[in-house]
Amino acid sequence: MDPRQAEVSRLLDRYLVEIVERYDLCPWAKSARLNGEVAREVLWGQPSLEAWVDAGRRLLAAPKARVAMVIAPEFQGSLTELRAVRTHVSTAIGDAGVAEFHPDADLDLASPSRLVRFLRRSPDPMMQLVPLSILDSVRGGDRIHIDQLDQVALLRGELVLPVNIGEQIADQNHASITAATEAVVAKLAHIAADRAASYARVGINTSR
């Protein structure tokens, strides 16, 4: 493997194992990684919008792919600019959920939803794509069916409905990261320092 690509992959693994899996930010992240269901591609330089889209499509077409990660270690754009790329990719690839990850995301513990950007503080700018069919199957397992008696109890305030799985994960992540903020920030800083040193060594161009 190209030494540059090996370093990009190693640092992404650090983020996945030491942050995402260590703090259980995504319940199926570890199994997907260990089962070889995470497809990756590295784009060099400042990728065009078409390059992002083409890479995403290639990865999603892989037989075992449940998660696709398109990584651009030399991307110079801000989080806002990467979000614009995400919008384009999401529009072009309509059958996948797309999320942007960026190393400059700030910590905001005000609410579970506002913490999400920080949790996506990967070593390199990247796009994560998950087929909508997989997202729908996950959400489908959490659907709530209420019979007539339950509807009456709900109206009386005697029945509390569970939150959906996305809200539950967000709440759990907020609680775990709030309790371990100092350790998480320190670990991310360590990964960032590792990135700076290793990229300088193998010749990856980056301003971060």
C-alpha positions in Angstrom: 0.0 0.0 0.0 1.1 3.6 -0.7 2.7 4.9 2.5 0.5 8.0 2.3 -2.7 6.0 2.0 -1.5 3.7 4.8 -1.1 6.7 7.2 -4.6 8.0 6.2 -6.1 4.7 7.0 -4.2 4.2 10.2 -5.3 7.6 11.5 -8.9 7.0 10.5 -8.7 3.7 12.4 -7.5 5.5 15.5 -10.5 7.8 15.4 -12.9 4.9 14.8 -11.5 2.7 17.6 -10.4 5.3 20.1 -13.3 7.7 19.8 -16.3 6.2 18.0 -16.0 2.6 19.4 -14.4 3.6 22.8 -17.4 5.8 23.7 -20.0 3.7 21.8 -21.0 6.6 19.6 -22.4 4.2 17.0 -23.7 0.8 18.1 -22.9 -1.0 14.9 -19.5 0.8 14.1 -17.3 -2.0 15.6 -19.1 -4.9 13.9 -19.1 -3.1 10.5 -15.3 -2.5 10.8 -14.4 -6.0 12.0 -16.7 -7.6 9.3 -15.0 -5.7 6.5 -18.2 -3.7 5.7 -16.6 -0.3 5.8 -15.4 0.7 2.3 -12.8 3.5 2.0 -11.3 5.6 -0.7 -8.7 8.4 -0.5 -9.0 11.4 -2.8 -5.8 13.5 -3.1 -5.5 17.2 -3.7 -8.6 19.4 -3.8 -11.2 17.0 -5.2 -13.9 18.1 -7.6 -17.5 17.6 -6.8 -17.6 14.9 -9.4 -14.7 13.1 -7.8 -16.6 13.0 -4.4 -19.7 11.6 -6.1 -17.8 9.1 -8.2 -15.9 7.8 -5.2 -19.1 7.4 -3.2 -20.8 5.5 -5.9 -17.8 3.1 -6.4 -17.7 2.4 -2.7 -21.4 1.8 -2.3 -21.3 -0.6 -5.2 -18.9 -2.9 -3.3 -20.7 -6.2 -2.4 -20.1 -6.0 1.4 -20.2 -2.3 1.8 -22.6 -1.1 4.5 -20.7 2.1 5.2 -18.6 4.1 2.6 -16.0 6.7 3.7 -14.5 9.1 1.1 -11.5 10.7 2.7 -9.7 13.9 1.4 -6.7 14.6 3.6 -5.5 17.5 1.5 -8.9 19.2 1.3 -8.3 22.8 2.3 -12.0 23.9 2.8 -13.8 24.8 6.0 -16.5 22.9 7.6 -19.0 25.1 5.9 -17.5 24.4 2.5 -17.4 20.7 3.2 -21.1 20.9 4.1 -21.7 22.3 0.7 -19.9 19.3 -0.8 -22.1 17.0 1.3 -25.3 18.7 -0.1 -24.0 18.1 -3.7 -23.1 14.5 -3.0 -26.4 13.8 -1.2 -28.4 15.2 -4.2 -26.4 13.3 -6.7 -26.6 10.0 -4.8 -30.2 9.9 -3.7 -30.2 6.4 -2.3 -27.7 7.0 0.5 -27.6 9.1 3.6 -24.5 11.4 3.6 -22.7 13.0 6.5 -19.7 15.3 6.5 -16.8 14.8 9.0 -14.2 17.6 9.5 -11.3 18.0 11.9 -12.2 21.6 12.7 -15.6 21.0 14.3 -16.0 22.8 17.6 -17.2 21.3 20.9 -20.8 22.3 21.8 -22.4 20.5 24.7 -25.5 22.7 24.7 -27.7 19.8 23.4 -27.4 16.3 21.9 -28.0 17.7 18.4 -25.4 20.4 18.7 -22.8 17.9 19.9 -23.1 15.9 16.6 -20.6 18.0 14.7 -17.9 17.6 17.3 -18.4 13.8 17.3 -17.7 13.9 13.6 -14.2 15.4 14.2 -12.3 12.9 12.2 -8.6 13.3 11.5 -9.3 14.3 7.8 -12.2 15.9 6.0 -14.4 13.1 4.7 -17.9 12.0 3.6 -19.7 9.0 5.1 -22.4 7.4 3.0 -24.8 4.7 4.2 -27.4 3.2 1.9 -30.9 4.4 2.8 -32.1 0.8 2.8 -29.9 0.1 5.8 -30.9 3.3 7.6 -34.6 2.4 7.0 -34.1 -1.1 8.4 -32.5 0.3 11.5 -35.3 2.9 12.0 -37.9 0.3 11.2 -36.9 -1.8 14.1 -37.9 1.0 16.4 -41.3 1.7 15.0 -44.1 2.0 17.6 -47.5 0.4 17.2 -50.2 1.7 19.6 -53.4 -0.1 20.0 -56.7 1.6 21.1 -56.2 1.0 24.8 -52.7 2.4 24.7 -54.0 5.5 22.9 -56.4 6.1 25.7 -53.6 5.6 28.3 -51.4 8.0 26.3 -54.0 10.7 26.3 -54.4 10.3 30.1 -50.7 10.7 30.6 -50.4 7.1 31.8 -48.2 5.9 29.0 -44.8 7.3 27.9 -43.6 6.4 24.5 -40.0 5.5 24.0 -37.8 7.9 22.0 -36.8 6.8 18.5 -33.4 5.1 18.1 -31.7 8.2 16.7 -32.7 10.4 19.6 -31.8 7.6 22.0 -28.3 7.3 20.6 -27.9 11.1 20.5 -28.9 11.4 24.2 -26.5 8.6 25.2 -23.7 10.1 23.3 -24.3 13.5 24.9 -24.2 11.9 28.4 -21.1 9.9 27.8 -19.1 12.7 26.1 -20.2 15.2 28.8 -18.9 12.8 31.4 -15.6 12.3 29.6 -15.1 15.6 27.8 -11.5 16.2 29.0 -10.4 12.7 28.0 -12.1 12.9 24.6 -10.6 16.3 23.8 -7.2 15.1 24.8 -7.4 12.0 22.7 -8.5 14.0 19.6 -5.6 16.4 20.2 -3.2 13.4 20.3 -4.6 12.0 17.1 -4.3 15.5 15.5 -0.6 15.7 16.6 0.0 12.2 15.3 -1.5 13.3 12.0 0.6 16.4 11.7 3.9 14.4 12.3 3.1 11.4 10.1 1.8 13.5 7.2 4.9 15.6 7.2 7.0 12.5 7.2 5.2 10.8 4.2 4.6 14.0 2.2 0.9 14.7 2.5 0.1 18.3 1.9 -2.1 19.9 4.5 -2.4 23.2 6.3 -3.9 21.6 9.4 
